Amino acid sequence: MTLYDLIIIGTGSAGLPAGMYASRYKIKNLVIGGQPGGALATSHKVENYPGTISAPGKEIMDKFKEHAEVSGSEILQDIVTEVQKDGDVFTVKTAGGKELTSKYVVLATGNKYRHLGFEGEDAFLGKGVSYCATCDGMFFRDRDVVIVGGGNTALTEALYLAEICNKVYLVHRRDTFRAEDIWVEQAKKHPKIEMVLNEEVESVSGAVFMEDVNLKSGKVLKADGIFVAIGSDPDTKLVAHMHPEMDEEGCLIVDKRQQTSIKGLYAAGDVTTNSNKFKQTIMSAAEGCLAANSIHEDILRG
């Protein structure tokens, strides 16, 4: 069993900066995650991260990883299967058979976008299929796009896309919306938004990039992009048995230092209630850095 001062679960936008800052504070840390780079690594291009005009998400996250390693973080590509706490010590087990212990844990597992499961959803990810209009909308400037959903996220993202795209088809499986009336009314009045109600997506198709959105009714929408906006779920399953305080959406409630209601358990990024739940790379990175700083303060206090 290897004892660390800190184990960070998640190799994405929050986890890697947490590791980098922890290393600068001379905290012995291990960053564990499956896919290096997390969700951002799957983005075709990123143009809203300060200092990076335009670059593939993987390129940005490769630099995050390199920075953490150069700073002194140990990075393990593995899947965490269990986290337990006994007294003041956490035990972390992985699918690869590792059993590790630490005094502190930062959970930086992010959130998982809900998928619709239509044919081509995975195949065209980054080639037309997206789950974040704020992240990817600019790549579809002056083009036709589809957004799927009926809640506040879908309606507000439709309004955002309508400002930069040529046309926005809003596909919803019902004829009424869960979203607030103010967003629904604005969307209905917008000249670039066309409501496609009582419809569901069957598949998307195209050559290299997506070209068509095929509905279950047989109707085909010509579009360069489709944004699935049916919500996301914070990935808290590893610590759920500890019963940390969560909000109604399942996000971990953290204080201004990123600490959860469980002593020694910190959280950062999309999995938390902080940063007004503005799910962006820059916010996750900041929370990861803050968590590491807070743990450093805890260590100094003894």
Secondary structure, 3 states (H helix, E strand, C coil): CEEEEEEEECCCCCHHHHHHHHHHCCCCEEEEECCCCHHHHHCCCECCECCECCECHHHHHHHHHHHHHHHCCEEEECCEEEEEEECCEEEEEECCCCEEEEEEEEECCCEEECCCCCECCCCCECCCEECCHHHHHHHHCCCEEEEECCCHHHHHHHHHHHHHCCEEEEEECCCCCCCCHHHHHHHHHCCCEEEEECCCEEEEEECCCEEEEEECCCCEEECCEEEECCCEEECCCCCHHHCCCECCCCCECCCCCCECCCCCEEECCCCECCHHHCCCHHHHHHHHHHHHHHHHHHHHHC
